[in-house]
Amino acid sequence: MKTRTLGQGFDVSAIGLGCMGMSFAYGGAPEAESIATLHKALDLGVTFWDTAEVYGPFDNELLLGKALKGRRDQVQIATKFGFKISDQGVGGERITGVDSRPEHIREAVEGSLKRLGIETIDLLYQHRVDPNVPIEDTVGAMAELVQAGKVRFLGLSEASAATLRRAHAVHPISALQSEYSLWYREVEEEILPTCEALGIGFVPFSPLGRGFLTGKLKVEELGEKDMRRNLPRFQEEARAQNTKLVNALNGLAAERGCTAAQLALAWLLAQKPWIVPIPGARKIPHLADNAGAVSLELDSAALEAITAALPAAEVVGDRYDEKSQRMVDR
């Protein structure tokens, strides 16, 4: 597995692993199967694992804590804080808003360290920007955790370019995590140039369009608790048009003797050397397929053909519902 560097010397595997779906949003997976997948990731060199306290809530960090036992030194762990989590309800029902007050950050980090069974978080993200707390105060509190040895590097998620600049002025930000893929490319306008100018790495989540770009996802077979059932981009009318685009990607992949997932990930890797996608995978075959993208070399002609096959303007449907959309790009 090749490596890449995020921000100020944070070296990680060139492709990471988004662990959310093992415990949250997509219906989860049996614990034994998830741990086997996580251990296989280590065998493949996929050592940059992404989680968050809210995934479950808390279940995903506990899962990774079990998988990490005896192998902590092989993994770079990224986790996130930033939501109010109620004791009432189940799953996403427990998320009642955002909270980046400094005292809450300290409390959240202590909880994450305990659940993960580690002494230091490699990369700590603010999960969503809190409009009620100046970003300077949030990053100041995060910086104190770096000084205390509880965190190594800092990141933001779904923040605007303006917020990113303000944050970086307080303490170096090593990574910004936001959605980016062949079917969502708005970050190319302002976010990626800002990252490049400031020397900040970029970590795309949902680099396979929440599984849609693999060409294998059958929406009608998704479980009742799978959040994708309610996303505008996955509704029947939008899906019909978006499937045409994915079929074109499948055709290009067949010509190269690879999968659509590998082609989509290789396209992302080719955009900038400081981009590290974190595709989710609950099963070992999907994990291995994603890891294979690192070896796929694309010349300029291939990149142009892939981009032309999936014009961003032709993708139908918003990526979030209205409520979730209000929480991004602050």
VOBA-1610 file (N, C-alpha, C; in pm, whole numbers, padded with zeros to 5 digits, always signed):
BEGIN
Met+00083-00119+00000Met+00000+00000+00000Met+00088+00125+00000Lys+00060+00215-00092Lys+00131+00342-00095Lys+00082+00430+00019Thr+00158+00532+00050Thr+00119+00626+00155Thr+00110+00767+00098Arg+00038+00851+00170Arg+00029+00992+00136Arg+00040+01074+00265Thr+00069+01202+00249Thr+00087+01289+00365Thr-00023+01393+00370Leu-00088+01401+00485Leu-00190+01502+00509Leu-00130+01614+00592Gly-00145+01736+00545Gly-00103+01852+00624Gly+00040+01848+00669Gln+00059+01862+00800Gln+00192+01880+00858Gln+00256+01748+00897Gly+00282+01662+00798Gly+00358+01541+00824Gly+00279+01424+00878Phe+00149+01420+00852Phe+00068+01306+00897Phe+00061+01205+00784Asp+00140+01100+00793Asp+00150+00999+00688Asp+00046+00889+00712Val-00031+00860+00606Val-00139+00761+00615Val-00140+00675+00489Ser-00214+00566+00494Ser-00231+00485+00372Ser-00303+00567+00266Ala-00268+00546+00139Ala-00321+00627+00031Ala-00472+00615+00017Ile-00526+00504+00061Ile-00671+00486+00073Ile-00700+00444+00216Gly-00800+00509+00275Gly-00837+00475+00411Gly-00962+00389+00412Leu-01018+00373+00531Leu-01139+00292+00548Leu-01241+00369+00629Gly-01354+00400+00567Gly-01464+00461+00639Gly-01541+00352+00712Cys-01547+00362+00844Cys-01602+00253+00926Cys-01747+00274+00967Met-01805+00387+00934Met-01940+00420+00979Met-02042+00311+00952Gly-02043+00259+00829Gly-02146+00165+00788Gly-02147+00035+00865Met-02039+00006+00935Met-02035-00115+01016Met-02129-00107+01135Ser-02163+00017+01176Ser-02242+00034+01298Ser-02359+00130+01284Phe-02367+00206+01174Phe-02457+00321+01173Phe-02494+00359+01030Ala-02615+00407+01013Ala-02665+00471+00890Ala-02696+00375+00777Tyr-02616+00269+00759Tyr-02638+00177+00648Tyr-02690+00041+00693Gly-02729+00033+00818Gly-02785-00094+00866Gly-02691-00179+00947Gly-02562-00141+00951Gly-02466-00214+01032Gly-02425-00348+00972Ala-02347-00423+01050Ala-02297-00555+01009Ala-02266-00634+01135Pro-02264-00768+01127Pro-02228-00848+01244Pro-02089-00813+01295Glu-02074-00808+01426Glu-01947-00765+01483Glu-01830-00851+01436Ala-01846-00981+01433Ala-01736-01069+01394Ala-01693-01041+01250Glu-01791-01017+01163Glu-01759-00988+01024Glu-01687-00855+01012Ser-01731-00757+01089Ser-01666-00625+01085Ser-01523-00633+01134Ile-01499-00705+01243Ile-01363-00717+01296Ile-01274-00791+01197Ala-01328-00893+01131Ala-01251-00964+01029Ala-01214-00870+00915Thr-01306-00783+00876Thr-01279-00686+00770Thr-01173-00587+00815Leu-01182-00540+00938Leu-01082-00446+00990Leu-00943-00510+00995His-00936-00634+01038His-00806-00702+01042His-00751-00726+00901Lys-00839-00756+00807Lys-00796-00772+00668Lys-00743-00640+00613Ala-00805-00529+00656Ala-00756-00398+00614Ala-00610-00380+00653Leu-00575-00424+00773Leu-00435-00413+00816Leu-00345-00498+00727Asp-00391-00616+00693Asp-00312-00704+00606Asp-00288-00640+00470Leu-00385-00562+00424Leu-00375-00496+00292Leu-00304-00362+00301Gly-00272-00318+00422Gly-00206-00189+00438Gly-00300-00071+00445Val-00431-00098+00455Val-00530+00010+00468Val-00538+00043+00618Thr-00456+00135+00661Thr-00436+00157+00805Thr-00491+00289+00855Phe-00555+00367+00770Phe-00614+00495+00808Phe-00764+00474+00825Trp-00807+00460+00951Trp-00946+00425+00982Trp-01022+00546+01031Asp-01142+00563+00980Asp-01224+00680+01012Asp-01349+00639+01089Thr-01371+00703+01203Thr-01488+00676+01285Thr-01538+00807+01344Ala-01634+00800+01438Ala-01687+00918+01505Ala-01768+00872+01625Glu-01774+00958+01728Glu-01852+00921+01845Glu-01999+00902+01810Val-02048+00973+01710Val-02190+00971+01678Val-02233+00847+01600Tyr-02136+00770+01549Tyr-02170+00650+01474Tyr-02215+00541+01572Gly-02341+00529+01585Gly-02401+00434+01677Gly-02523+00493+01747Pro-02509+00598+01830Pro-02383+00657+01874Pro-02296+00562+01957Phe-02168+00587+01949Phe-02062+00525+02028Phe-02025+00383+01986Asp-02117+00311+01920Asp-02091+00171+01888Asp-01970+00151+01798Asn-01950+00241+01703Asn-01842+00222+01608Asn-01706+00236+01673Glu-01692+00332+01763Glu-01565+00346+01835Glu-01539+00223+01922Leu-01642+00171+01985Leu-01625+00049+02065Leu-01580-00068+01977Leu-01638-00078+01858Leu-01601-00184+01764Leu-01454-00172+01726Leu-01411-00052+01690Leu-01271-00034+01651Leu-01178-00060+01768Gly-01223-00027+01887Gly-01142-00055+02005Gly-01113-00204+02020Lys-01213-00286+01992Lys-01192-00432+01998Lys-01095-00477+01890Ala-01109-00424+01769Ala-01022-00465+01658Ala-00879-00416+01676Leu-00861-00308+01752Leu-00729-00248+01770Leu-00642-00320+01871Lys-00702-00401+01956Lys-00626-00462+02065Lys-00505-00539+02012Gly-00390-00500+02062Gly-00266-00565+02021Gly-00210-00515+01889Arg-00282-00422+01821Arg-00237-00378+01689Arg-00242-00225+01676Arg-00247-00157+01788Arg-00261-00012+01786Arg-00154+00056+01702Asp-00032+00006+01708Asp+00078+00073+01639Asp+00071+00059+01487Gln-00023-00020+01438Gln-00036-00038+01293Gln-00139+00056+01230Val-00212+00132+01312Val-00329+00204+01264Val-00319+00353+01295Gln-00369+00435+01202Gln-00388+00577+01226Gln-00540+00599+01242Ile-00579+00643+01360Ile-00721+00656+01393Ile-00765+00802+01381Ala-00873+00822+01303Ala-00938+00952+01296Ala-01078+00939+01355Thr-01112+01028+01447Thr-01248+01029+01499Thr-01297+01173+01508Lys-01425+01190+01544Lys-01488+01321+01536Lys-01577+01347+01658Phe-01588+01475+01691Phe-01682+01522+01793Phe-01769+01629+01728Gly-01869+01675+01802Gly-01939+01794+01754Gly-02090+01789+01758Phe-02147+01679+01802Phe-02293+01670+01809Phe-02340+01659+01954Lys-02462+01706+01978Lys-02531+01677+02102Lys-02592+01538+02089Ile-02566+01452+02186Ile-02615+01315+02180Ile-02702+01288+02303Ser-02830+01263+02279Ser-02926+01239+02386Ser-02920+01094+02433Asp-02963+01073+02556Asp-02976+00937+02609Asp-03104+00870+02558Gln-03192+00949+02500Gln-03321+00898+02455Gln-03317+00865+02306Gly-03395+00765+02266Gly-03405+00731+02125Gly-03307+00624+02083Val-03307+00596+01953Val-03222+00493+01895Val-03150+00551+01773Gly-03023+00518+01759Gly-02947+00560+01642Gly-02950+00709+01621Gly-02982+00749+01499Gly-02981+00890+01463Gly-03080+00974+01539Glu-03182+00911+01600Glu-03279+00984+01681Glu-03211+01053+01800Arg-03095+01003+01839Arg-03027+01057+01957Arg-02950+01185+01926Ile-02934+01216+01800Ile-02862+01337+01761Ile-02957+01455+01766Thr-02933+01549+01856Thr-03028+01658+01877Thr-02973+01796+01839Gly-02857+01802+01781Gly-02800+01930+01742Gly-02649+01923+01744Val-02585+02039+01732Val-02439+02045+01735Val-02392+02107+01866Asp-02269+02076+01903Asp-02213+02127+02028Asp-02062+02123+02021Ser-02000+02239+02002Ser-01854+02247+02001Ser-01802+02341+02110Arg-01875+02349+02219Arg-01824+02423+02334Arg-01695+02356+02383Pro-01596+02433+02421Pro-01469+02373+02464Pro-01485+02265+02570Glu-01575+02285+02668Glu-01591+02183+02772Glu-01650+02055+02715His-01735+02068+02614His-01792+01949+02551His-01686+01876+02469Ile-01598+01950+02403Ile-01491+01888+02325Ile-01404+01801+02414Arg-01365+01856+02529Arg-01280+01780+02621Arg-01350+01653+02669Glu-01477+01666+02700Glu-01555+01550+02745Glu-01567+01445+02635Ala-01593+01492+02512Ala-01608+01399+02400Ala-01480+01324+02371Val-01367+01393+02378Val-01239+01329+02349Val-01205+01224+02455Glu-01233+01255+02580Glu-01208+01155+02684Glu-01292+01030+02660Gly-01417+01049+02617Gly-01502+00936+02586Gly-01450+00854+02470Ser-01405+00922+02365Ser-01352+00852+02248Ser-01227+00773+02282Leu-01137+00833+02359Leu-01015+00763+02398Leu-01047+00635+02476Lys-01144+00644+02565Lys-01181+00528+02646Lys-01243+00419+02559Arg-01335+00457+02470Arg-01401+00356+02386Arg-01303+00290+02290Leu-01212+00369+02235Leu-01114+00315+02141Leu-01002+00240+02210Gly-00985+00262+02339Gly-00880+00194+02413Gly-00741+00241+02376Ile-00731+00371+02346Ile-00602+00427+02305Ile-00568+00547+02392Glu-00443+00592+02385Glu-00399+00705+02465Glu-00399+00835+02385Thr-00390+00822+02253Thr-00383+00941+02169Thr-00463+00920+02041Ile-00544+01017+02003Ile-00617+01016+01876Ile-00525+01074+01769Asp-00507+01004+01660Asp-00414+01052+01557Asp-00467+01177+01486Leu-00597+01178+01454Leu-00656+01291+01384Leu-00794+01317+01443Leu-00814+01435+01500Leu-00942+01472+01560Leu-01010+01576+01473Tyr-01132+01542+01427Tyr-01212+01634+01347Tyr-01324+01697+01430Gln-01355+01822+01399Gln-01485+01876+01435Gln-01582+01826+01329His-01686+01752+01370His-01773+01683+01275His-01858+01780+01193Arg-01915+01879+01258Arg-01990+01985+01191Arg-01962+02115+01264Val-01950+02222+01190Val-01923+02353+01249Val-02044+02396+01332Asp-02017+02445+01451Asp-02121+02493+01543Asp-02134+02644+01525Pro-02247+02691+01473Pro-02262+02835+01448Pro-02267+02918+01575Asn-02284+02852+01690Asn-02294+02925+01816Asn-02161+02935+01889Val-02057+02874+01834Val-01924+02879+01896Val-01823+02925+01791Pro-01754+03037+01813Pro-01654+03082+01716Pro-01554+02970+01687Ile-01519+02954+01561Ile-01427+02846+01524Ile-01292+02864+01594Glu-01258+02989+01625Glu-01133+03014+01696Glu-01135+02949+01835Asp-01251+02954+01901Asp-01263+02892+02034Asp-01258+02740+02023Thr-01323+02687+01921Thr-01324+02542+01901Thr-01182+02491+01875Val-01114+02553+01781Val-00979+02507+01747Val-00882+02533+01862Gly-00904+02639+01937Gly-00821+02664+02054Gly-00830+02551+02154Ala-00952+02501+02176Ala-00970+02388+02267Ala-00909+02261+02211Met-00920+02242+02081Met-00860+02126+02017Met-00707+02133+02029Ala-00652+02253+02012Ala-00507+02271+02021Ala-00456+02237+02161Glu-00536+02268+02262Glu-00495+02233+02399Glu-00484+02082+02415Leu-00569+02007+02345Leu-00563+01861+02352Leu-00438+01809+02282Val-00393+01879+02179Val-00265+01843+02115Val-00151+01865+02214Gln-00153+01978+02279Gln-00048+02010+02376Gln-00047+01911+02492Ala-00165+01858+02525Ala-00175+01761+02636Ala-00139+01619+02593Gly-00112+01599+02463Gly-00073+01467+02415Gly-00190+01373+02389Lys-00312+01425+02394Lys-00429+01340+02370Lys-00467+01332+02222Val-00415+01425+02142Val-00444+01432+01999Val-00315+01469+01926Arg-00297+01413+01805Arg-00177+01446+01726Arg-00204+01554+01623Phe-00307+01538+01544Phe-00336+01632+01434Phe-00484+01671+01437Leu-00513+01790+01379Leu-00648+01844+01383Leu-00711+01850+01244Gly-00843+01836+01241Gly-00916+01845+01115Gly-01055+01904+01134Leu-01116+01941+01024Leu-01255+01986+01020Leu-01330+01901+00920Ser-01463+01898+00934Ser-01546+01824+00839Ser-01658+01913+00788Glu-01678+01914+00657Glu-01787+01988+00593Glu-01785+02137+00627Ala-01666+02194+00645Ala-01654+02336+00675Ala-01635+02416+00546Ser-01670+02543+00550Ser-01650+02630+00434Ser-01504+02671+00424Ala-01467+02725+00310Ala-01329+02772+00290Ala-01296+02884+00387Ala-01391+02974+00411Ala-01366+03085+00503Ala-01341+03034+00645Thr-01421+02939+00689Thr-01402+02881+00822Thr-01269+02809+00831Leu-01232+02740+00725Leu-01106+02668+00722Leu-00988+02764+00740Arg-00994+02877+00675Arg-00885+02976+00688Arg-00877+03029+00831Arg-00991+03060+00889Arg-00992+03110+01027Arg-00938+03005+01123Ala-00976+02880+01104Ala-00930+02772+01191Ala-00779+02754+01180His-00731+02755+01058His-00589+02730+01031His-00500+02840+01091Ala-00558+02959+01107Ala-00482+03070+01165Ala-00460+03051+01315Val-00544+02968+01378Val-00531+02941+01522Val-00433+02828+01548His-00446+02721+01472His-00359+02603+01484His-00361+02532+01350Pro-00247+02479+01306Pro-00245+02410+01176Pro-00353+02302+01165Ile-00430+02308+01059Ile-00530+02207+01028Ile-00467+02110+00928Ser-00468+01983+00960Ser-00402+01884+00875Ser-00492+01827+00767Ala-00624+01826+00793Ala-00714+01764+00695Ala-00853+01825+00704Leu-00913+01841+00589Leu-01056+01873+00579Leu-01125+01753+00518Gln-01230+01707+00586Gln-01306+01594+00534Gln-01442+01645+00485Ser-01472+01617+00358Ser-01601+01652+00300Ser-01632+01553+00189Glu-01755+01555+00143Glu-01791+01464+00035Glu-01727+01508-00096Tyr-01677+01411-00172Tyr-01617+01438-00303Tyr-01611+01308-00380Ser-01663+01311-00500Ser-01660+01194-00587Ser-01696+01239-00727Leu-01700+01146-00820Leu-01739+01179-00956Leu-01880+01233-00964Trp-01963+01205-00865Trp-02099+01259-00874Trp-02128+01370-00773Tyr-02025+01419-00704Tyr-02038+01540-00623Tyr-01904+01613-00622Arg-01898+01726-00694Arg-01769+01788-00721Arg-01762+01935-00683Glu-01854+01982-00600Glu-01857+02124-00566Glu-01730+02169-00493Val-01661+02077-00426Val-01541+02118-00351Val-01429+02165-00445Glu-01441+02135-00573Glu-01339+02177-00668Glu-01337+02329-00686Glu-01448+02394-00656Glu-01459+02538-00683Glu-01376+02622-00586Glu-01389+02596-00457Glu-01322+02681-00358Glu-01247+02602-00252Ile-01302+02487-00213Ile-01242+02410-00103Ile-01103+02357-00140Leu-01092+02287-00251Leu-00962+02229-00287Leu-00855+02336-00311Pro-00885+02446-00379Pro-00783+02552-00391Pro-00740+02608-00256Thr-00832+02618-00163Thr-00797+02667-00029Thr-00707+02568+00043Cys-00741+02440+00033Cys-00655+02338+00093Cys-00514+02343+00035Glu-00506+02357-00095Glu-00375+02362-00160Glu-00296+02483-00115Ala-00362+02597-00105Ala-00293+02720-00066Ala-00242+02713+00078Leu-00315+02644+00164Leu-00278+02638+00306Leu-00198+02513+00343Gly-00182+02422+00249Gly-00108+02299+00279Gly-00188+02202+00363Ile-00319+02197+00340Ile-00409+02111+00416Ile-00449+01991+00330Gly-00444+01871+00386Gly-00486+01753+00313Gly-00638+01747+00301Phe-00685+01670+00205Phe-00830+01657+00184Phe-00868+01510+00187Val-00971+01479+00267Val-01015+01342+00288Val-01159+01328+00238Pro-01181+01278+00117Pro-01318+01264+00066Pro-01391+01147+00131Phe-01507+01177+00191Phe-01592+01066+00232Phe-01695+01041+00122Ser-01757+00926+00125Ser-01848+00882+00017Ser-01783+00897-00120Pro-01658+00852-00136Pro-01590+00867-00266Pro-01650+00779-00374Leu-01736+00685-00333Leu-01808+00600-00429Leu-01957+00633-00431Gly-01990+00758-00396Gly-02128+00800-00401Gly-02219+00714-00313Arg-02171+00685-00190Arg-02245+00599-00097Arg-02277+00462-00159Gly-02185+00417-00242Gly-02197+00284-00303Gly-02256+00286-00442Phe-02317+00396-00483Phe-02387+00400-00611Phe-02290+00387-00728Leu-02170+00445-00714Leu-02075+00445-00825Leu-02011+00308-00849Thr-02037+00213-00761Thr-01986+00078-00787Thr-02063+00010-00899Gly-02184+00059-00927Gly-02268-00003-01028Gly-02336-00130-00980Lys-02317-00162-00851Lys-02371-00288-00797Lys-02481-00265-00694Leu-02502-00141-00654Leu-02597-00113-00548Leu-02741-00126-00599Lys-02819-00201-00526Lys-02962-00216-00557Lys-03040-00148-00445Val-03089-00029-00474Val-03155+00051-00372Val-03275-00021-00312Glu-03348-00094-00396Glu-03467-00162-00348Glu-03434-00272-00247Glu-03307-00313-00240Glu-03267-00418-00147Glu-03206-00362-00018Leu-03197-00231-00007Leu-03141-00171+00114Leu-03236-00194+00232Gly-03178-00209+00349Gly-03258-00232+00470Gly-03342-00110+00507Glu-03441-00133+00590Glu-03531-00025+00629Glu-03458+00086+00703Lys-03350+00054+00774Lys-03278+00154+00852Lys-03166+00222+00772Asp-03153+00188+00646Asp-03047+00246+00563Asp-03084+00388+00522Met-03000+00484+00562Met-03030+00625+00537Met-03041+00659+00388Arg-02978+00580+00303Arg-02979+00610+00160Arg-03120+00604+00100Arg-03208+00529+00164Arg-03346+00520+00116Arg-03414+00657+00111Asn-03369+00749+00196Asn-03435+00880+00208Asn-03358+00993+00142Leu-03243+00966+00084Leu-03165+01071+00021Leu-03221+01104-00118Pro-03231+01232-00152Pro-03289+01272-00282Pro-03224+01203-00401Arg-03094+01183-00395Arg-03021+01127-00510Arg-03054+00980-00535Phe-03114+00917-00436Phe-03145+00775-00448Phe-03293+00748-00478Gln-03371+00854-00495Gln-03511+00835-00526Gln-03528+00789-00671Glu-03642+00727-00698Glu-03660+00655-00824Glu-03631+00739-00948Glu-03687+00859-00956Glu-03667+00942-01076Glu-03522+00981-01093Ala-03458+01024-00983Ala-03317+01060-00989Ala-03231+00939-01021Arg-03267+00827-00963Arg-03189+00705-00980Arg-03183+00661-01126Ala-03291+00680-01197Ala-03294+00638-01337Ala-03189+00713-01419Gln-03179+00844-01398Gln-03080+00922-01471Gln-02939+00891-01423Asn-02921+00880-01292Asn-02788+00856-01237Asn-02734+00718-01276Thr-02824+00623-01294Thr-02782+00490-01338Thr-02720+00494-01477Lys-02770+00580-01563Lys-02712+00594-01697Lys-02566+00638-01688Leu-02539+00728-01596Leu-02402+00776-01579Leu-02310+00665-01526Val-02362+00589-01431Val-02283+00480-01375Val-02259+00371-01479Asn-02356+00349-01566Asn-02337+00252-01674Asn-02221+00292-01765Ala-02209+00423-01788Ala-02097+00472-01869Ala-01964+00447-01798Leu-01963+00465-01666Leu-01841+00438-01589Leu-01808+00290-01593Asn-01909+00207-01583Asn-01887+00062-01592Asn-01825+00024-01725Gly-01869+00089-01831Gly-01813+00060-01963Gly-01666+00094-01971Leu-01628+00208-01915Leu-01486+00247-01914Leu-01403+00151-01828Ala-01461+00108-01718Ala-01390+00014-01631Ala-01367-00119-01702Ala-01468-00166-01774Ala-01454-00292-01847Ala-01343-00284-01951Glu-01330-00168-02014Glu-01224-00149-02114Glu-01085-00159-02051Arg-01073-00120-01925Arg-00944-00121-01858Arg-00921-00247-01776Gly-01021-00332-01769Gly-01007-00455-01692Gly-01007-00434-01542Cys-01082-00333-01496Cys-01094-00307-01353Cys-01241-00289-01320Thr-01271-00260-01194Thr-01410-00237-01155Thr-01441-00087-01159Ala-01569-00056-01161Ala-01611+00084-01158Ala-01564+00152-01030Ala-01568+00079-00920Ala-01522+00135-00793Ala-01374+00172-00800Gln-01293+00084-00855Gln-01150+00113-00867Gln-01125+00233-00956Leu-01201+00244-01064Leu-01182+00356-01156Leu-01221+00487-01089Ala-01332+00487-01015Ala-01376+00608-00947Ala-01276+00651-00840Leu-01220+00556-00767Leu-01122+00589-00664Leu-00990+00634-00726Ala-00948+00569-00833Ala-00824+00607-00900Ala-00835+00749-00956Trp-00953+00783-01006Trp-00977+00919-01056Trp-00958+01021-00943Leu-01010+00990-00825Leu-00993+01080-00711Leu-00847+01093-00670Leu-00779+00980-00662Leu-00638+00982-00623Leu-00553+01063-00720Ala-00594+01067-00845Ala-00518+01139-00947Ala-00540+01290-00944Gln-00640+01336-00870Gln-00670+01479-00869Gln-00561+01560-00798Lys-00518+01512-00681Lys-00413+01579-00604Lys-00338+01475-00522Pro-00208+01493-00500Pro-00131+01395-00421Pro-00163+01399-00273Trp-00238+01500-00229Trp-00273+01513-00087Trp-00420+01480-00062Ile-00481+01408-00153Ile-00617+01359-00136Ile-00613+01213-00094Val-00686+01180+00013Val-00690+01043+00066Val-00836+01002+00085Pro-00894+00931-00009Pro-01035+00890+00004Pro-01051+00781+00110Ile-01169+00780+00170Ile-01198+00680+00274Ile-01327+00604+00239Pro-01325+00520+00137Pro-01445+00444+00104Pro-01483+00350+00218Gly-01613+00336+00239Gly-01660+00241+00338Gly-01660+00100+00281Ala-01644+00002+00367Ala-01650-00138+00326Ala-01685-00222+00447Arg-01793-00299+00436Arg-01831-00388+00545Arg-01789-00532+00519Lys-01756-00560+00395Lys-01719-00696+00356Lys-01579-00697+00296Ile-01507-00806+00319Ile-01369-00816+00274Ile-01354-00802+00122Pro-01440-00864+00039Pro-01423-00846-00106Pro-01431-00700-00150His-01522-00622-00089His-01533-00480-00124His-01408-00405-00080Leu-01359-00436+00039Leu-01236-00374+00090Leu-01119-00400-00004Ala-01102-00525-00045Ala-00990-00561-00132Ala-01002-00494-00268Asp-01124-00485-00318Asp-01147-00419-00447Asp-01106-00272-00438Asn-01148-00205-00331Asn-01112-00064-00314Asn-00961-00045-00304Ala-00896-00131-00228Ala-00752-00118-00209Ala-00677-00131-00342Gly-00733-00208-00434Gly-00669-00226-00563Gly-00662-00101-00648Ala-00741+00000-00613Ala-00740+00125-00690Ala-00606+00196-00683Val-00531+00173-00577Val-00403+00242-00559Val-00304+00206-00670Ser-00318+00087-00724Ser-00225+00041-00827Ser-00269+00080-00968Leu-00382+00145-00980Leu-00436+00179-01112Leu-00384+00315-01156Glu-00303+00317-01259Glu-00247+00442-01311Glu-00333+00494-01424Leu-00369+00621-01418Leu-00453+00682-01520Leu-00379+00798-01586Asp-00366+00795-01718Asp-00305+00908-01788Asp-00409+01017-01810Ser-00366+01128-01869Ser-00456+01242-01885Ser-00574+01209-01974Ala-00553+01127-02076Ala-00663+01089-02165Ala-00768+01008-02090Ala-00722+00917-02006Ala-00816+00835-01928Ala-00895+00922-01830Leu-00825+01015-01765Leu-00893+01104-01670Leu-00999+01188-01740Glu-00966+01237-01857Glu-01062+01318-01933Glu-01183+01234-01974Ala-01160+01111-02012Ala-01270+01023-02053Ala-01363+00993-01936Ile-01304+00971-01818Ile-01386+00942-01700Ile-01468+01065-01662Thr-01405+01180-01661Thr-01475+01304-01626Thr-01589+01332-01723Ala-01563+01307-01852Ala-01666+01331-01953Ala-01782+01233-01942Ala-01754+01114-01894Ala-01859+01012-01883Ala-01957+01042-01771Leu-01912+01117-01671Leu-01999+01153-01559Leu-01998+01304-01537Pro-02058+01380-01626Pro-02062+01526-01608Pro-02137+01561-01479Ala-02073+01642-01396Ala-02134+01676-01268Ala-02271+01740-01286Ala-02288+01816-01392Ala-02415+01887-01414Ala-02530+01792-01446Glu-02498+01669-01484Glu-02603+01575-01522Glu-02646+01482-01408Val-02579+01492-01293Val-02621+01413-01178Val-02749+01473-01122Val-02848+01391-01093Val-02979+01437-01049Val-02998+01412-00900Gly-03049+01513-00831Gly-03083+01498-00690Gly-02980+01559-00597Asp-03027+01619-00488Asp-02936+01673-00386Asp-02871+01559-00309Arg-02757+01587-00247Arg-02688+01481-00173Arg-02747+01461-00034Tyr-02810+01564+00021Tyr-02870+01556+00153Tyr-03015+01603+00149Asp-03089+01571+00255Asp-03219+01635+00271Asp-03196+01776+00324Glu-03302+01854+00331Glu-03288+01996+00366Glu-03226+02017+00503Lys-03267+01936+00601Lys-03216+01951+00738Lys-03065+01928+00743Ser-03019+01821+00682Ser-02876+01790+00684Ser-02796+01891+00605Gln-02852+01941+00497Gln-02781+02037+00412Gln-02752+02167+00487Arg-02840+02202+00580Arg-02820+02327+00655Arg-02698+02319+00748Met-02647+02199+00771Met-02536+02183+00866Met-02399+02181+00799Val-02395+02198+00667Val-02268+02191+00597Val-02230+02327+00538Asp-02102+02339+00504Asp-02048+02458+00438Asp-02065+02584+00524Arg-02055+02568+00656Arg-02065+02686+00744Arg-01930+02753+00758
//
